[in-house]
Amino acid sequence: MKNFKELKIWQKGMRIANDCYKLVAQFPNQEKFGLCTQITRSAVSIPSNIAEGSSRRSEKEYCRYIEISLGSAFELETQLLIAHELNYGDAALRSRILSDVWEEQKMLVKFMSSLACS
C-alpha cells in the first residue's frame, strides 16, 4: 500500500476539489442539483480514485483507478467549460481551476506511463 497523500497528483486533486466547492457556491440556486452536483462529484472523484487505487495490490488494478481519475478530470473539464459558457461563478477562479485540471490530466497520464499502464 502506497501513501497516496504524498503523491502530487492526489494533492493537486484535493486542491481542485476544494476550489470547485468554492466555485459552485457562487452558482445560481437552480443549479444546486444540476451542474453544481456534477462538478463536485467529478472533482471529488479525482483524488478519491487516486487514494482508492493506492490500496490495490496489483499494478493493473492501480492503473484502472488512475484511469478513472483521468476520466473524472476530463468530465470536470467539460462541466467547467459549460459553466464558462453560462458565465457561472467567478471567472478568475473558474479559469484557475481549468488550468489546474489541464495540469492534473497531464500529470495523471505521466503517472500512468510510470506505472506501465497499457
The first five atom37 places (N, CA, C, CB, O) and aatype in JSON, in Angstrom:
{
  "aatype": [12, 11, 2, 13, 11, 6, 10, 11, 9, 17, 5, 11, 7, 12, 1, 9, 0, 2, 3, 4, 18, 11, 10, 19, 0, 5, 13, 14, 2, 5, 6, 11, 13, 7, 10, 4, 16, 5, 9, 16, 1, 15, 0, 19, 15, 9, 14, 15, 2, 9, 0, 6, 7, 15, 15, 1, 1, 15, 6, 11, 6, 18, 4, 1, 18, 9, 6, 9, 15, 10, 7, 15, 0, 13, 6, 10, 6, 16, 5, 10, 10, 9, 0, 8, 6, 10, 2, 18, 7, 3, 0, 0, 10, 1, 15, 1, 9, 10, 15, 3, 19, 17, 6, 6, 5, 11, 12, 10, 19, 11, 13, 12, 15, 15, 10, 0, 4, 15],
  "atom_mask": [
    [1, 1, 1, 1, 1],
    [1, 1, 1, 1, 1],
    [1, 1, 1, 1, 1],
    [1, 1, 1, 1, 1],
    [1, 1, 1, 1, 1],
    [1, 1, 1, 1, 1],
    [1, 1, 1, 1, 1],
    [1, 1, 1, 1, 1],
    [1, 1, 1, 1, 1],
    [1, 1, 1, 1, 1],
    [1, 1, 1, 1, 1],
    [1, 1, 1, 1, 1],
    [1, 1, 1, 0, 1],
    [1, 1, 1, 1, 1],
    [1, 1, 1, 1, 1],
    [1, 1, 1, 1, 1],
    [1, 1, 1, 1, 1],
    [1, 1, 1, 1, 1],
    [1, 1, 1, 1, 1],
    [1, 1, 1, 1, 1],
    [1, 1, 1, 1, 1],
    [1, 1, 1, 1, 1],
    [1, 1, 1, 1, 1],
    [1, 1, 1, 1, 1],
    [1, 1, 1, 1, 1],
    [1, 1, 1, 1, 1],
    [1, 1, 1, 1, 1],
    [1, 1, 1, 1, 1],
    [1, 1, 1, 1, 1],
    [1, 1, 1, 1, 1],
    [1, 1, 1, 1, 1],
    [1, 1, 1, 1, 1],
    [1, 1, 1, 1, 1],
    [1, 1, 1, 0, 1],
    [1, 1, 1, 1, 1],
    [1, 1, 1, 1, 1],
    [1, 1, 1, 1, 1],
    [1, 1, 1, 1, 1],
    [1, 1, 1, 1, 1],
    [1, 1, 1, 1, 1],
    [1, 1, 1, 1, 1],
    [1, 1, 1, 1, 1],
    [1, 1, 1, 1, 1],
    [1, 1, 1, 1, 1],
    [1, 1, 1, 1, 1],
    [1, 1, 1, 1, 1],
    [1, 1, 1, 1, 1],
    [1, 1, 1, 1, 1],
    [1, 1, 1, 1, 1],
    [1, 1, 1, 1, 1],
    [1, 1, 1, 1, 1],
    [1, 1, 1, 1, 1],
    [1, 1, 1, 0, 1],
    [1, 1, 1, 1, 1],
    [1, 1, 1, 1, 1],
    [1, 1, 1, 1, 1],
    [1, 1, 1, 1, 1],
    [1, 1, 1, 1, 1],
    [1, 1, 1, 1, 1],
    [1, 1, 1, 1, 1],
    [1, 1, 1, 1, 1],
    [1, 1, 1, 1, 1],
    [1, 1, 1, 1, 1],
    [1, 1, 1, 1, 1],
    [1, 1, 1, 1, 1],
    [1, 1, 1, 1, 1],
    [1, 1, 1, 1, 1],
    [1, 1, 1, 1, 1],
    [1, 1, 1, 1, 1],
    [1, 1, 1, 1, 1],
    [1, 1, 1, 0, 1],
    [1, 1, 1, 1, 1],
    [1, 1, 1, 1, 1],
    [1, 1, 1, 1, 1],
    [1, 1, 1, 1, 1],
    [1, 1, 1, 1, 1],
    [1, 1, 1, 1, 1],
    [1, 1, 1, 1, 1],
    [1, 1, 1, 1, 1],
    [1, 1, 1, 1, 1],
    [1, 1, 1, 1, 1],
    [1, 1, 1, 1, 1],
    [1, 1, 1, 1, 1],
    [1, 1, 1, 1, 1],
    [1, 1, 1, 1, 1],
    [1, 1, 1, 1, 1],
    [1, 1, 1, 1, 1],
    [1, 1, 1, 1, 1],
    [1, 1, 1, 0, 1],
    [1, 1, 1, 1, 1],
    [1, 1, 1, 1, 1],
    [1, 1, 1, 1, 1],
    [1, 1, 1, 1, 1],
    [1, 1, 1, 1, 1],
    [1, 1, 1, 1, 1],
    [1, 1, 1, 1, 1],
    [1, 1, 1, 1, 1],
    [1, 1, 1, 1, 1],
    [1, 1, 1, 1, 1],
    [1, 1, 1, 1, 1],
    [1, 1, 1, 1, 1],
    [1, 1, 1, 1, 1],
    [1, 1, 1, 1, 1],
    [1, 1, 1, 1, 1],
    [1, 1, 1, 1, 1],
    [1, 1, 1, 1, 1],
    [1, 1, 1, 1, 1],
    [1, 1, 1, 1, 1],
    [1, 1, 1, 1, 1],
    [1, 1, 1, 1, 1],
    [1, 1, 1, 1, 1],
    [1, 1, 1, 1, 1],
    [1, 1, 1, 1, 1],
    [1, 1, 1, 1, 1],
    [1, 1, 1, 1, 1],
    [1, 1, 1, 1, 1],
    [1, 1, 1, 1, 1],
    [1, 1, 1, 1, 1]
  ],
  "atom_positions": [
    [[0.85, -1.17, 0.0], [0.0, 0.0, 0.0], [0.9, 1.25, 0.0], [-0.97, -0.01, 1.23], [1.85, 1.34, 0.78]],
    [[0.58, 2.18, -0.88], [1.36, 3.4, -1.02], [0.71, 4.54, -0.22], [1.51, 3.79, -2.51], [-0.5, 4.52, 0.01]],
    [[1.51, 5.51, 0.19], [0.97, 6.66, 0.89], [0.49, 7.68, -0.14], [2.03, 7.29, 1.85], [1.26, 8.5, -0.63]],
    [[-0.79, 7.61, -0.46], [-1.36, 8.46, -1.51], [-1.25, 9.94, -1.19], [-2.81, 8.1, -1.74], [-1.2, 10.77, -2.1]],
    [[-1.2, 10.3, 0.1], [-1.15, 11.71, 0.5], [0.16, 12.38, 0.09], [-1.35, 11.83, 1.99], [0.24, 13.61, 0.06]],
    [[1.16, 11.6, -0.22], [2.44, 12.14, -0.66], [2.48, 12.37, -2.17], [3.56, 11.22, -0.26], [3.4, 13.02, -2.67]],
    [[1.52, 11.83, -2.89], [1.5, 11.97, -4.35], [1.05, 13.37, -4.76], [0.58, 10.91, -4.98], [0.03, 13.86, -4.28]],
    [[1.81, 14.0, -5.64], [1.46, 15.33, -6.13], [0.13, 15.31, -6.88], [2.56, 15.88, -7.04], [-0.62, 16.29, -6.86]],
    [[-0.17, 14.2, -7.55], [-1.45, 14.11, -8.28], [-2.63, 14.1, -7.31], [-1.48, 12.85, -9.18], [-3.69, 14.63, -7.62]],
    [[-2.45, 13.49, -6.14], [-3.51, 13.49, -5.13], [-3.65, 14.88, -4.52], [-3.24, 12.45, -4.03], [-4.76, 15.37, -4.35]],
    [[-2.52, 15.51, -4.18], [-2.54, 16.84, -3.58], [-3.2, 17.85, -4.51], [-1.12, 17.29, -3.24], [-4.03, 18.65, -4.07]],
    [[-2.85, 17.82, -5.79], [-3.46, 18.73, -6.75], [-4.95, 18.41, -6.9], [-2.75, 18.64, -8.12], [-5.77, 19.32, -7.0]],
    [[-5.3, 17.15, -6.91], [-6.71, 16.75, -6.98], [-7.51, 17.28, -5.8], [0.0, 0.0, 0.0], [-8.66, 17.69, -5.97]],
    [[-6.92, 17.28, -4.64], [-7.58, 17.83, -3.45], [-7.81, 19.33, -3.59], [-6.76, 17.54, -2.19], [-8.87, 19.84, -3.24]],
    [[-6.8, 20.04, -4.11], [-6.95, 21.49, -4.32], [-8.05, 21.77, -5.33], [-5.61, 22.12, -4.79], [-8.84, 22.7, -5.15]],
    [[-8.09, 20.98, -6.39], [-9.13, 21.15, -7.42], [-10.5, 20.96, -6.79], [-8.91, 20.16, -8.59], [-11.41, 21.77, -7.01]],
    [[-10.67, 19.89, -6.01], [-11.96, 19.61, -5.38], [-12.37, 20.75, -4.46], [-11.89, 18.3, -4.6], [-13.52, 21.19, -4.49]],
    [[-11.45, 21.22, -3.64], [-11.76, 22.33, -2.72], [-12.16, 23.59, -3.49], [-10.56, 22.64, -1.82], [-13.12, 24.27, -3.13]],
    [[-11.42, 23.89, -4.54], [-11.74, 25.08, -5.36], [-13.08, 24.94, -6.06], [-10.64, 25.31, -6.4], [-13.8, 25.92, -6.23]],
    [[-13.42, 23.74, -6.46], [-14.71, 23.52, -7.12], [-15.86, 23.79, -6.17], [-14.79, 22.08, -7.66], [-16.88, 24.35, -6.57]],
    [[-15.71, 23.41, -4.92], [-16.76, 23.71, -3.94], [-16.93, 25.22, -3.77], [-16.44, 23.05, -2.58], [-18.04, 25.72, -3.64]],
    [[-15.81, 25.94, -3.77], [-15.87, 27.41, -3.69], [-16.57, 27.99, -4.91], [-14.45, 28.0, -3.55], [-17.37, 28.93, -4.8]],
    [[-16.27, 27.43, -6.08], [-16.86, 27.93, -7.32], [-18.36, 27.71, -7.37], [-16.2, 27.26, -8.52], [-19.12, 28.64, -7.67]],
    [[-18.8, 26.5, -7.07], [-20.24, 26.21, -7.22], [-21.08, 26.92, -6.16], [-20.48, 24.71, -7.14], [-22.29, 27.07, -6.33]],
    [[-20.46, 27.36, -5.09], [-21.19, 28.14, -4.08], [-21.68, 29.46, -4.67], [-20.29, 28.4, -2.85], [-22.59, 30.09, -4.12]],
    [[-21.08, 29.87, -5.79], [-21.46, 31.11, -6.46], [-22.49, 30.9, -7.56], [-20.23, 31.77, -7.03], [-22.97, 31.87, -8.15]],
    [[-22.84, 29.66, -7.85], [-23.78, 29.37, -8.93], [-25.21, 29.71, -8.52], [-23.68, 27.88, -9.34], [-25.51, 29.8, -7.33]],
    [[-26.08, 29.9, -9.51], [-27.5, 30.15, -9.18], [-28.11, 28.96, -8.44], [-28.31, 30.45, -10.47], [-27.7, 27.82, -8.64]],
    [[-29.09, 29.23, -7.59], [-29.74, 28.18, -6.8], [-30.35, 27.08, -7.67], [-30.81, 28.78, -5.92], [-30.39, 25.93, -7.25]],
    [[-30.83, 27.43, -8.86], [-31.46, 26.41, -9.7], [-30.46, 25.34, -10.15], [-32.11, 27.07, -10.92], [-30.87, 24.28, -10.63]],
    [[-29.16, 25.6, -10.01], [-28.13, 24.63, -10.4], [-27.7, 23.72, -9.25], [-26.92, 25.35, -10.94], [-26.84, 22.86, -9.42]],
    [[-28.3, 23.9, -8.08], [-27.9, 23.13, -6.89], [-27.9, 21.62, -7.16], [-28.84, 23.44, -5.73], [-26.98, 20.92, -6.73]],
    [[-28.91, 21.12, -7.85], [-29.0, 19.68, -8.12], [-28.62, 19.33, -9.55], [-30.4, 19.18, -7.84], [-28.8, 18.19, -9.98]],
    [[-28.1, 20.3, -10.28], [-27.69, 20.08, -11.66], [-26.18, 20.15, -11.8], [0.0, 0.0, 0.0], [-25.45, 19.25, -11.37]],
    [[-25.74, 21.22, -12.39], [-24.32, 21.38, -12.68], [-23.45, 21.4, -11.41], [-24.11, 22.66, -13.46], [-22.33, 20.88, -11.43]],
    [[-23.95, 21.98, -10.33], [-23.17, 22.01, -9.07], [-22.83, 20.6, -8.61], [-23.97, 22.74, -7.96], [-21.69, 20.3, -8.27]],
    [[-23.83, 19.75, -8.61], [-23.62, 18.37, -8.17], [-22.66, 17.63, -9.09], [-24.97, 17.62, -8.09], [-21.79, 16.89, -8.64]],
    [[-22.83, 17.83, -10.39], [-21.95, 17.16, -11.36], [-20.5, 17.6, -11.17], [-22.41, 17.46, -12.8], [-19.59, 16.77, -11.18]],
    [[-20.29, 18.9, -10.99], [-18.93, 19.42, -10.82], [-18.29, 18.88, -9.55], [-18.94, 20.95, -10.8], [-17.15, 18.42, -9.57]],
    [[-19.01, 18.93, -8.44], [-18.4, 18.48, -7.18], [-18.17, 16.98, -7.19], [-19.28, 18.86, -6.0], [-17.16, 16.51, -6.65]],
    [[-19.08, 16.22, -7.79], [-18.89, 14.75, -7.83], [-17.67, 14.38, -8.67], [-20.15, 14.07, -8.41], [-16.88, 13.53, -8.25]],
    [[-17.52, 14.99, -9.84], [-16.36, 14.64, -10.67], [-15.06, 15.15, -10.04], [-16.52, 15.21, -12.09], [-14.03, 14.48, -10.13]],
    [[-15.11, 16.32, -9.4], [-13.91, 16.85, -8.75], [-13.47, 15.97, -7.58], [-14.16, 18.29, -8.25], [-12.29, 15.68, -7.43]],
    [[-14.41, 15.54, -6.76], [-14.1, 14.68, -5.62], [-13.6, 13.31, -6.09], [-15.34, 14.52, -4.73], [-12.79, 12.67, -5.42]],
    [[-14.08, 12.87, -7.24], [-13.7, 11.57, -7.78], [-12.21, 11.5, -8.14], [-14.53, 11.27, -9.0], [-11.61, 10.43, -8.1]],
    [[-11.62, 12.64, -8.5], [-10.21, 12.63, -8.92], [-9.3, 12.16, -7.78], [-9.77, 14.03, -9.4], [-8.65, 11.12, -7.93]],
    [[-9.24, 12.86, -6.65], [-8.34, 12.38, -5.58], [-8.85, 11.1, -4.91], [-8.16, 13.46, -4.54], [-8.05, 10.31, -4.4]],
    [[-10.17, 10.9, -4.9], [-10.72, 9.7, -4.26], [-10.25, 8.43, -4.96], [-12.25, 9.75, -4.25], [-9.89, 7.46, -4.29]],
    [[-10.26, 8.43, -6.28], [-9.83, 7.24, -7.01], [-8.32, 7.04, -6.95], [-10.27, 7.33, -8.46], [-7.84, 5.91, -6.99]],
    [[-7.57, 8.14, -6.86], [-6.13, 8.01, -6.66], [-5.87, 7.32, -5.31], [-5.43, 9.41, -6.71], [-5.03, 6.42, -5.22]],
    [[-6.59, 7.75, -4.29], [-6.43, 7.16, -2.96], [-6.85, 5.69, -2.95], [-7.25, 7.94, -1.92], [-6.13, 4.84, -2.44]],
    [[-8.03, 5.41, -3.53], [-8.5, 4.03, -3.52], [-7.57, 3.12, -4.31], [-9.91, 3.95, -4.1], [-7.3, 1.99, -3.91]],
    [[-7.09, 3.61, -5.44], [-6.17, 2.8, -6.25], [-4.89, 2.46, -5.53], [0.0, 0.0, 0.0], [-4.31, 1.4, -5.75]],
    [[-4.44, 3.36, -4.66], [-3.19, 3.12, -3.94], [-3.29, 1.93, -2.99], [-2.78, 4.36, -3.16], [-2.27, 1.38, -2.56]],
    [[-4.51, 1.52, -2.66], [-4.68, 0.39, -1.75], [-4.66, -0.96, -2.48], [-5.99, 0.53, -0.98], [-4.63, -2.01, -1.85]],
    [[-4.69, -0.92, -3.79], [-4.75, -2.16, -4.57], [-3.39, -2.84, -4.63], [-5.25, -1.88, -6.0], [-2.34, -2.19, -4.66]],
    [[-3.44, -4.14, -4.64], [-2.2, -4.92, -4.61], [-1.53, -5.0, -5.97], [-2.48, -6.31, -4.11], [-0.3, -4.98, -6.05]],
    [[-2.31, -5.08, -7.02], [-1.7, -5.23, -8.34], [-1.61, -3.88, -9.05], [-2.5, -6.22, -9.19], [-2.44, -3.0, -8.86]],
    [[-0.58, -3.75, -9.86], [-0.38, -2.53, -10.64], [-1.52, -2.35, -11.64], [0.98, -2.56, -11.36], [-1.92, -1.23, -11.94]],
    [[-2.02, -3.46, -12.17], [-3.12, -3.4, -13.13], [-4.36, -2.76, -12.49], [-3.46, -4.8, -13.66], [-5.02, -1.92, -13.11]],
    [[-4.67, -3.15, -11.27], [-5.82, -2.55, -10.57], [-5.56, -1.08, -10.27], [-6.1, -3.31, -9.26], [-6.44, -0.23, -10.43]],
    [[-4.34, -0.78, -9.83], [-3.97, 0.6, -9.54], [-4.16, 1.46, -10.79], [-2.5, 0.68, -9.04], [-4.71, 2.56, -10.73]],
    [[-3.68, 0.96, -11.92], [-3.83, 1.67, -13.2], [-5.29, 1.97, -13.5], [-3.22, 0.85, -14.34], [-5.62, 3.06, -13.97]],
    [[-6.16, 1.03, -13.23], [-7.58, 1.22, -13.51], [-8.14, 2.4, -12.73], [-8.37, -0.05, -13.19], [-8.93, 3.18, -13.26]],
    [[-7.76, 2.53, -11.47], [-8.24, 3.65, -10.66], [-7.67, 4.99, -11.13], [-7.9, 3.42, -9.19], [-8.34, 6.02, -11.06]],
    [[-6.42, 4.97, -11.6], [-5.83, 6.19, -12.14], [-6.56, 6.57, -13.43], [-4.3, 6.01, -12.39], [-6.78, 7.75, -13.7]],
    [[-6.92, 5.58, -14.23], [-7.71, 5.84, -15.45], [-9.06, 6.46, -15.1], [-7.91, 4.54, -16.25], [-9.53, 7.37, -15.8]],
    [[-9.69, 5.99, -14.05], [-10.98, 6.55, -13.62], [-10.78, 8.0, -13.19], [-11.59, 5.7, -12.45], [-11.61, 8.86, -13.5]],
    [[-9.69, 8.28, -12.48], [-9.38, 9.66, -12.08], [-9.22, 10.55, -13.32], [-8.09, 9.7, -11.23], [-9.72, 11.67, -13.36]],
    [[-8.52, 10.03, -14.31], [-8.32, 10.79, -15.54], [-9.66, 11.06, -16.23], [-7.37, 10.03, -16.49], [-9.9, 12.16, -16.71]],
    [[-10.51, 10.05, -16.28], [-11.84, 10.23, -16.86], [-12.63, 11.29, -16.11], [0.0, 0.0, 0.0], [-13.32, 12.1, -16.73]],
    [[-12.53, 11.3, -14.8], [-13.21, 12.31, -14.0], [-12.65, 13.71, -14.27], [-13.09, 11.98, -12.5], [-13.39, 14.69, -14.27]],
    [[-11.35, 13.79, -14.52], [-10.74, 15.08, -14.83], [-11.26, 15.62, -16.16], [-9.2, 14.95, -14.88], [-11.51, 16.82, -16.3]],
    [[-11.44, 14.74, -17.14], [-11.99, 15.17, -18.43], [-13.47, 15.54, -18.29], [-11.82, 14.06, -19.49], [-13.94, 16.48, -18.93]],
    [[-14.17, 14.8, -17.47], [-15.57, 15.11, -17.21], [-15.68, 16.49, -16.54], [-16.22, 14.02, -16.32], [-16.53, 17.3, -16.92]],
    [[-14.83, 16.74, -15.56], [-14.83, 18.03, -14.87], [-14.48, 19.16, -15.83], [-13.83, 18.0, -13.7], [-15.08, 20.23, -15.77]],
    [[-13.52, 18.93, -16.7], [-13.17, 19.96, -17.69], [-14.4, 20.35, -18.51], [-12.05, 19.45, -18.62], [-14.66, 21.54, -18.71]],
    [[-15.14, 19.37, -18.97], [-16.34, 19.64, -19.76], [-17.35, 20.44, -18.96], [-16.98, 18.32, -20.23], [-17.93, 21.4, -19.47]],
    [[-17.57, 20.07, -17.72], [-18.53, 20.77, -16.87], [-18.1, 22.21, -16.6], [-18.71, 20.03, -15.54], [-18.93, 23.11, -16.56]],
    [[-16.81, 22.43, -16.43], [-16.31, 23.79, -16.22], [-16.45, 24.63, -17.49], [-14.83, 23.75, -15.78], [-16.71, 25.83, -17.42]],
    [[-16.28, 24.0, -18.63], [-16.49, 24.71, -19.9], [-17.95, 25.1, -20.08], [-16.03, 23.85, -21.08], [-18.26, 26.17, -20.61]],
    [[-18.85, 24.24, -19.63], [-20.29, 24.58, -19.66], [-20.54, 25.76, -18.72], [-21.17, 23.34, -19.24], [-21.27, 26.69, -19.08]],
    [[-19.96, 25.72, -17.53], [-20.11, 26.82, -16.58], [-19.57, 28.12, -17.17], [-19.39, 26.5, -15.25], [-20.13, 29.2, -16.94]],
    [[-18.49, 28.02, -17.91], [-17.92, 29.19, -18.59], [-18.92, 29.75, -19.6], [-16.59, 28.83, -19.28], [-19.16, 30.96, -19.65]],
    [[-19.48, 28.87, -20.41], [-20.45, 29.31, -21.42], [-21.66, 30.0, -20.78], [-20.92, 28.12, -22.28], [-22.24, 30.92, -21.35]],
    [[-22.03, 29.54, -19.6], [-23.18, 30.11, -18.89], [-22.79, 31.28, -18.0], [-23.85, 29.04, -18.05], [-23.64, 31.93, -17.39]],
    [[-21.47, 31.55, -17.93], [-20.93, 32.63, -17.1], [-21.28, 32.45, -15.62], [-21.45, 33.97, -17.6], [-21.63, 33.4, -14.93]],
    [[-21.17, 31.2, -15.15], [-21.45, 30.89, -13.74], [-20.16, 30.99, -12.93], [-22.07, 29.47, -13.6], [-19.12, 30.5, -13.36]],
    [[-20.24, 31.61, -11.78], [-19.11, 31.68, -10.87], [-18.09, 32.71, -11.29], [0.0, 0.0, 0.0], [-18.16, 33.29, -12.37]],
    [[-17.14, 32.92, -10.41], [-16.07, 33.88, -10.64], [-15.18, 33.43, -11.8], [-15.22, 34.08, -9.36], [-14.67, 32.31, -11.79]],
    [[-15.02, 34.29, -12.78], [-14.26, 33.94, -13.99], [-12.82, 33.59, -13.68], [-14.31, 35.08, -14.99], [-12.28, 32.64, -14.26]],
    [[-12.18, 34.33, -12.78], [-10.77, 34.07, -12.46], [-10.61, 32.72, -11.76], [-10.21, 35.2, -11.56], [-9.68, 31.97, -12.06]],
    [[-11.51, 32.41, -10.83], [-11.46, 31.12, -10.14], [-11.72, 29.98, -11.12], [-12.49, 31.08, -8.99], [-11.02, 28.97, -11.1]],
    [[-12.72, 30.15, -11.95], [-13.04, 29.14, -12.96], [-11.84, 28.88, -13.87], [-14.27, 29.57, -13.8], [-11.52, 27.73, -14.17]],
    [[-11.19, 29.94, -14.29], [-10.03, 29.83, -15.17], [-8.87, 29.11, -14.47], [-9.58, 31.23, -15.63], [-8.19, 28.28, -15.07]],
    [[-8.65, 29.45, -13.19], [-7.58, 28.8, -12.43], [-7.85, 27.3, -12.26], [-7.42, 29.46, -11.04], [-6.95, 26.48, -12.39]],
    [[-9.1, 26.97, -11.98], [-9.44, 25.55, -11.83], [-9.23, 24.82, -13.15], [-10.92, 25.39, -11.34], [-8.67, 23.72, -13.17]],
    [[-9.67, 25.41, -14.25], [-9.48, 24.77, -15.56], [-8.0, 24.53, -15.83], [-10.08, 25.64, -16.68], [-7.62, 23.46, -16.31]],
    [[-7.17, 25.51, -15.53], [-5.73, 25.37, -15.72], [-5.18, 24.23, -14.85], [-5.01, 26.68, -15.39], [-4.37, 23.43, -15.31]],
    [[-5.64, 24.16, -13.61], [-5.22, 23.07, -12.71], [-5.69, 21.71, -13.23], [-5.76, 23.31, -11.29], [-4.97, 20.72, -13.13]],
    [[-6.9, 21.66, -13.78], [-7.42, 20.4, -14.32], [-6.57, 19.95, -15.51], [-8.9, 20.56, -14.75], [-6.26, 18.77, -15.63]],
    [[-6.19, 20.88, -16.38], [-5.34, 20.52, -17.53], [-3.99, 19.98, -17.06], [-5.13, 21.73, -18.45], [-3.47, 19.01, -17.6]],
    [[-3.44, 20.62, -16.04], [-2.17, 20.16, -15.49], [-2.34, 18.78, -14.84], [-1.62, 21.17, -14.46], [-1.49, 17.91, -14.99]],
    [[-3.44, 18.6, -14.13], [-3.72, 17.31, -13.49], [-3.85, 16.2, -14.53], [-5.0, 17.39, -12.64], [-3.34, 15.1, -14.33]],
    [[-4.51, 16.49, -15.62], [-4.65, 15.49, -16.69], [-3.28, 15.05, -17.19], [-5.49, 16.05, -17.85], [-3.03, 13.86, -17.36]],
    [[-2.41, 16.0, -17.43], [-1.05, 15.68, -17.9], [-0.29, 14.86, -16.86], [-0.26, 16.97, -18.23], [0.41, 13.9, -17.19]],
    [[-0.44, 15.25, -15.6], [0.25, 14.53, -14.52], [-0.26, 13.09, -14.4], [0.06, 15.27, -13.18], [0.53, 12.17, -14.17]],
    [[-1.56, 12.91, -14.55], [-2.13, 11.56, -14.46], [-1.64, 10.68, -15.61], [-3.67, 11.63, -14.47], [-1.31, 9.52, -15.41]],
    [[-1.59, 11.24, -16.81], [-1.09, 10.48, -17.96], [0.36, 10.07, -17.74], [-1.22, 11.31, -19.26], [0.74, 8.94, -18.01]],
    [[1.16, 11.0, -17.24], [2.57, 10.71, -16.97], [2.71, 9.65, -15.87], [3.33, 12.0, -16.56], [3.55, 8.76, -15.95]],
    [[1.87, 9.77, -14.84], [1.89, 8.78, -13.76], [1.52, 7.4, -14.28], [0.93, 9.2, -12.63], [2.13, 6.4, -13.9]],
    [[0.52, 7.35, -15.16], [0.12, 6.07, -15.75], [1.28, 5.47, -16.55], [-1.14, 6.25, -16.65], [1.49, 4.26, -16.54]],
    [[2.02, 6.32, -17.25], [3.18, 5.83, -18.01], [4.24, 5.25, -17.09], [3.78, 6.95, -18.86], [4.89, 4.25, -17.42]],
    [[4.43, 5.88, -15.93], [5.41, 5.39, -14.98], [5.0, 4.04, -14.37], [5.62, 6.42, -13.87], [5.85, 3.26, -13.94]],
    [[3.69, 3.79, -14.34], [3.2, 2.5, -13.84], [3.15, 1.45, -14.93], [1.82, 2.67, -13.23], [2.85, 0.28, -14.67]],
    [[3.44, 1.85, -16.14], [3.4, 0.97, -17.32], [1.98, 0.45, -17.53], [4.39, -0.22, -17.15], [1.77, -0.74, -17.79]],
    [[1.01, 1.35, -17.42], [-0.39, 1.0, -17.72], [-0.52, 0.85, -19.22], [-1.39, 2.1, -17.17], [0.03, 1.63, -19.99]],
    [[-1.24, -0.17, -19.63], [-1.4, -0.37, -21.07], [-2.76, 0.02, -21.55], [-1.14, -1.81, -21.44], [-3.06, -0.08, -22.74]]
  ]
}
